[in-house]
Amino acid sequence: MLSLTRYPGQKIIVIHKPTGQKITINIASVNHPSKQVRLNISADSAFSIDREEIYLDKIKGTKNDDTRNDRIQRDSN
């Protein structure tokens, strides 16, 4: 499971690795004083899930030290 904290305007990118199909999840608004949302995401290993800034680094071919924080621990379910 991947846990992310996001703020309005930030995005999460989901890629289906076998087909390359992309889903973009945009945090539109949050009605809470902290202005953040906590997401827990579980996915099959056929999917890559990244914060938008990590995804952009990957497609540019650059390495961001934060990528180690975005590794998904797959559930055995």
N, CA, C and O atoms as a DFTB+ gen file, in Angstrom:
308 C
 N C O
     1  1       0.838      -1.169       0.000
     2  2       0.000       0.000       0.000
     3  2       0.890       1.242       0.000
     4  3       1.897       1.309       0.704
     5  1       0.492       2.211      -0.802
     6  2       1.193       3.479      -0.888
     7  2       0.360       4.529      -0.161
     8  3      -0.836       4.651      -0.423
     9  1       0.962       5.281       0.737
    10  2       0.278       6.368       1.444
    11  2       0.896       7.688       1.022
    12  3       2.111       7.871       1.092
    13  1       0.040       8.608       0.580
    14  2       0.491       9.911       0.132
    15  2      -0.332      11.008       0.788
    16  3      -1.528      10.839       1.025
    17  1       0.305      12.120       1.078
    18  2      -0.403      13.322       1.502
    19  2      -0.327      14.301       0.342
    20  3       0.757      14.583      -0.170
    21  1      -1.462      14.812      -0.065
    22  2      -1.540      15.734      -1.195
    23  2      -2.355      16.961      -0.808
    24  3      -3.145      16.930       0.135
    25  1      -2.147      18.026      -1.545
    26  2      -2.837      19.296      -1.339
    27  2      -3.621      19.641      -2.600
    28  3      -3.325      19.101      -3.666
    29  1      -4.612      20.527      -2.507
    30  2      -5.357      20.924      -3.709
    31  2      -4.420      21.389      -4.822
    32  3      -3.461      22.124      -4.587
    33  1      -4.721      20.944      -6.030
    34  2      -3.901      21.276      -7.193
    35  2      -2.808      20.264      -7.489
    36  3      -2.257      20.257      -8.590
    37  1      -2.484      19.402      -6.521
    38  2      -1.470      18.382      -6.759
    39  2      -2.105      17.159      -7.428
    40  3      -3.320      16.965      -7.375
    41  1      -1.261      16.344      -8.056
    42  2      -1.762      15.212      -8.836
    43  2      -1.034      13.922      -8.495
    44  3       0.087      13.918      -7.985
    45  1      -1.719      12.833      -8.800
    46  2      -1.156      11.482      -8.708
    47  2      -1.315      10.865     -10.088
    48  3      -2.373      10.981     -10.706
    49  1      -0.270      10.211     -10.573
    50  2      -0.281       9.590     -11.896
    51  2      -0.271       8.075     -11.721
    52  3       0.562       7.528     -10.999
    53  1      -1.210       7.404     -12.393
    54  2      -1.293       5.945     -12.374
    55  2      -1.059       5.467     -13.802
    56  3      -1.752       5.888     -14.729
    57  1      -0.084       4.591     -13.970
    58  2       0.236       4.036     -15.290
    59  2       0.000       2.531     -15.266
    60  3       0.481       1.829     -14.377
    61  1      -0.746       2.046     -16.251
    62  2      -0.887       0.601     -16.443
    63  2       0.300       0.181     -17.300
    64  3       0.326       0.425     -18.506
    65  1       1.286      -0.456     -16.662
    66  2       2.563      -0.740     -17.322
    67  2       2.437      -1.528     -18.623
    68  3       3.102      -1.174     -19.597
    69  1       1.605      -2.593     -18.687
    70  2       1.546      -3.356     -19.944
    71  2       1.037      -2.553     -21.142
    72  3       1.491      -2.777     -22.264
    73  1       0.109      -1.627     -20.929
    74  2      -0.475      -0.892     -22.051
    75  2       0.010       0.550     -22.148
    76  3      -0.125       1.176     -23.199
    77  1       0.571       1.080     -21.072
    78  2       1.002       2.463     -21.063
    79  2      -0.122       3.461     -20.824
    80  3       0.109       4.670     -20.841
    81  1      -1.343       2.963     -20.600
    82  2      -2.463       3.862     -20.341
    83  2      -2.226       4.624     -19.043
    84  3      -1.731       4.075     -18.059
    85  1      -2.596       5.912     -19.069
    86  2      -2.322       6.795     -17.936
    87  2      -3.626       7.346     -17.360
    88  3      -4.534       7.734     -18.096
    89  1      -3.697       7.373     -16.033
    90  2      -4.797       8.007     -15.309
    91  2      -4.167       9.102     -14.451
    92  3      -3.164       8.870     -13.775
    93  1      -4.760      10.292     -14.482
    94  2      -4.301      11.384     -13.640
    95  2      -5.378      11.682     -12.608
    96  3      -6.533      11.922     -12.960
    97  1      -5.003      11.666     -11.343
    98  2      -5.914      11.985     -10.246
    99  2      -5.518      13.362      -9.732
   100  3      -4.390      13.565      -9.282
   101  1      -6.454      14.308      -9.803
   102  2      -6.206      15.676      -9.375
   103  2      -6.939      15.930      -8.054
   104  3      -8.125      15.627      -7.930
   105  1      -6.233      16.481      -7.079
   106  2      -6.881      16.848      -5.814
   107  2      -7.527      18.211      -6.063
   108  3      -6.837      19.227      -6.157
   109  1      -8.849      18.222      -6.168
   110  2      -9.572      19.434      -6.540
   111  2      -9.776      20.372      -5.362
   112  3      -9.508      21.569      -5.464
   113  1     -10.242      19.840      -4.257
   114  2     -10.456      20.681      -3.077
   115  2     -10.506      19.808      -1.835
   116  3     -10.760      18.606      -1.901
   117  1     -10.258      20.444      -0.712
   118  2     -10.302      19.762       0.581
   119  2     -11.022      20.691       1.548
   120  3     -10.647      21.854       1.697
   121  1     -12.046      20.180       2.196
   122  2     -12.801      20.986       3.155
   123  2     -12.385      20.641       4.576
   124  3     -13.148      20.068       5.353
   125  1     -11.154      21.009       4.886
   126  2     -10.596      20.760       6.208
   127  2      -9.554      21.841       6.470
   128  3      -8.872      22.263       5.536
   129  1      -9.410      22.298       7.701
   130  2      -8.444      23.369       7.983
   131  2      -7.004      23.066       7.550
   132  3      -6.262      23.988       7.212
   133  1      -6.602      21.807       7.555
   134  2      -5.223      21.468       7.170
   135  2      -4.993      21.597       5.666
   136  3      -3.847      21.677       5.224
   137  1      -6.061      21.618       4.877
   138  2      -5.987      21.726       3.407
   139  2      -5.191      20.597       2.767
   140  3      -4.599      20.778       1.703
   141  1      -5.173      19.435       3.409
   142  2      -4.478      18.289       2.834
   143  2      -5.367      17.069       2.907
   144  3      -6.307      17.008       3.700
   145  1      -5.058      16.105       2.071
   146  2      -5.783      14.841       2.052
   147  2      -4.756      13.717       2.124
   148  3      -3.685      13.809       1.525
   149  1      -5.082      12.672       2.849
   150  2      -4.210      11.500       2.964
   151  2      -4.855      10.387       2.152
   152  3      -6.020      10.052       2.366
   153  1      -4.100       9.815       1.221
   154  2      -4.598       8.743       0.364
   155  2      -3.811       7.473       0.614
   156  3      -2.585       7.505       0.724
   157  1      -4.515       6.357       0.704
   158  2      -3.898       5.037       0.777
   159  2      -4.313       4.293      -0.484
   160  3      -5.503       4.102      -0.736
   161  1      -3.336       3.877      -1.268
   162  2      -3.613       3.263      -2.563
   163  2      -2.990       1.874      -2.620
   164  3      -1.800       1.706      -2.352
   165  1      -3.800       0.884      -2.969
   166  2      -3.316      -0.478      -3.204
   167  2      -3.547      -0.804      -4.669
   168  3      -4.609      -0.512      -5.218
   169  1      -2.552      -1.407      -5.296
   170  2      -2.675      -1.729      -6.714
   171  2      -1.879      -2.979      -7.042
   172  3      -0.924      -3.331      -6.349
   173  1      -2.285      -3.629      -8.095
   174  2      -1.574      -4.774      -8.641
   175  2      -0.213      -4.300      -9.162
   176  3      -0.046      -3.121      -9.473
   177  1       0.727      -5.186      -9.256
   178  2       2.074      -4.813      -9.704
   179  2       2.107      -4.343     -11.163
   180  3       3.128      -3.827     -11.617
   181  1       1.011      -4.512     -11.899
   182  2       0.943      -4.029     -13.281
   183  2       0.761      -2.516     -13.340
   184  3       0.766      -1.939     -14.428
   185  1       0.601      -1.867     -12.191
   186  2       0.384      -0.426     -12.142
   187  2       1.541       0.272     -11.451
   188  3       2.093      -0.224     -10.469
   189  1       1.892       1.416     -11.976
   190  2       2.886       2.293     -11.363
   191  2       2.134       3.519     -10.850
   192  3       1.378       4.135     -11.601
   193  1       2.329       3.878      -9.586
   194  2       1.633       5.018      -8.991
   195  2       2.687       5.972      -8.438
   196  3       3.509       5.590      -7.605
   197  1       2.652       7.214      -8.908
   198  2       3.641       8.210      -8.500
   199  2       2.982       9.556      -8.248
   200  3       1.928       9.864      -8.804
   201  1       3.627      10.356      -7.393
   202  2       3.284      11.769      -7.313
   203  2       3.662      12.373      -8.667
   204  3       4.595      11.901      -9.317
   205  1       2.947      13.403      -9.090
   206  2       3.205      13.980     -10.408
   207  2       4.657      14.394     -10.585
   208  3       5.229      14.177     -11.654
   209  1       5.271      14.991      -9.553
   210  2       6.654      15.460      -9.692
   211  2       7.628      14.295      -9.894
   212  3       8.627      14.443     -10.598
   213  1       7.350      13.160      -9.295
   214  2       8.195      11.966      -9.496
   215  2       7.994      11.413     -10.904
   216  3       8.962      11.056     -11.575
   217  1       6.750      11.343     -11.349
   218  2       6.437      10.881     -12.701
   219  2       7.164      11.734     -13.735
   220  3       7.760      11.201     -14.671
   221  1       7.117      13.060     -13.570
   222  2       7.780      13.956     -14.522
   223  2       9.287      13.746     -14.516
   224  3       9.915      13.789     -15.573
   225  1       9.882      13.519     -13.342
   226  2      11.309      13.207     -13.268
   227  2      11.630      11.921     -14.019
   228  3      12.645      11.833     -14.711
   229  1      10.762      10.927     -13.880
   230  2      10.983       9.640     -14.566
   231  2      10.951       9.794     -16.077
   232  3      11.799       9.233     -16.771
   233  1       9.984      10.548     -16.603
   234  2       9.904      10.661     -18.062
   235  2      10.994      11.571     -18.616
   236  3      11.346      11.467     -19.791
   237  1      11.531      12.460     -17.787
   238  2      12.665      13.294     -18.204
   239  2      13.976      12.527     -18.099
   240  3      14.987      12.922     -18.681
   241  1      13.950      11.415     -17.344
   242  2      15.163      10.636     -17.170
   243  2      16.038      11.131     -16.042
   244  3      17.192      10.720     -15.926
   245  1      15.503      12.012     -15.202
   246  2      16.273      12.495     -14.057
   247  2      15.904      11.695     -12.832
   248  3      14.854      11.053     -12.785
   249  1      16.767      11.735     -11.851
   250  2      16.515      10.987     -10.621
   251  2      16.262      11.969      -9.490
   252  3      17.020      12.918      -9.288
   253  1      15.182      11.723      -8.756
   254  2      14.832      12.538      -7.596
   255  2      15.055      11.673      -6.368
   256  3      14.596      10.532      -6.327
   257  1      15.747      12.190      -5.374
   258  2      16.014      11.414      -4.164
   259  2      14.750      10.993      -3.441
   260  3      14.789      10.056      -2.643
   261  1      13.616      11.662      -3.696
   262  2      12.357      11.301      -3.054
   263  2      11.736      10.028      -3.628
   264  3      10.773       9.518      -3.055
   265  1      12.255       9.496      -4.742
   266  2      11.630       8.328      -5.341
   267  2      11.633       7.139      -4.395
   268  3      10.752       6.282      -4.475
   269  1      12.600       7.076      -3.510
   270  2      12.644       5.942      -2.576
   271  2      11.430       5.951      -1.641
   272  3      11.055       4.906      -1.109
   273  1      10.816       7.114      -1.437
   274  2       9.650       7.209      -0.564
   275  2       8.367       6.792      -1.256
   276  3       7.337       6.650      -0.597
   277  1       8.397       6.590      -2.575
   278  2       7.188       6.291      -3.317
   279  2       7.128       4.827      -3.777
   280  3       6.312       4.481      -4.631
   281  1       7.955       4.004      -3.237
   282  2       7.882       2.592      -3.599
   283  2       6.640       1.973      -2.967
   284  3       6.333       2.228      -1.802
   285  1       5.936       1.168      -3.735
   286  2       4.703       0.557      -3.251
   287  2       5.013      -0.796      -2.634
   288  3       5.647      -1.644      -3.263
   289  1       4.579      -0.989      -1.438
   290  2       4.643      -2.303      -0.819
   291  2       3.370      -3.033      -1.213
   292  3       2.280      -2.675      -0.766
   293  1       3.502      -4.028      -2.026
   294  2       2.334      -4.752      -2.559
   295  2       1.735      -5.664      -1.495
   296  3       2.442      -6.386      -0.793
   297  1       0.416      -5.608      -1.399
   298  2      -0.280      -6.540      -0.518
   299  2      -0.259      -7.911      -1.161
   300  3      -0.251      -8.022      -2.387
   301  1      -0.249      -8.925      -0.372
   302  2      -0.266     -10.296      -0.911
   303  2      -1.682     -10.763      -1.213
   304  3      -1.886     -11.918      -1.590
   305  1      -2.662      -9.879      -1.053
   306  2      -4.074     -10.233      -1.320
   307  2      -4.335     -10.410      -2.765
   308  3      -5.463     -10.708      -3.157
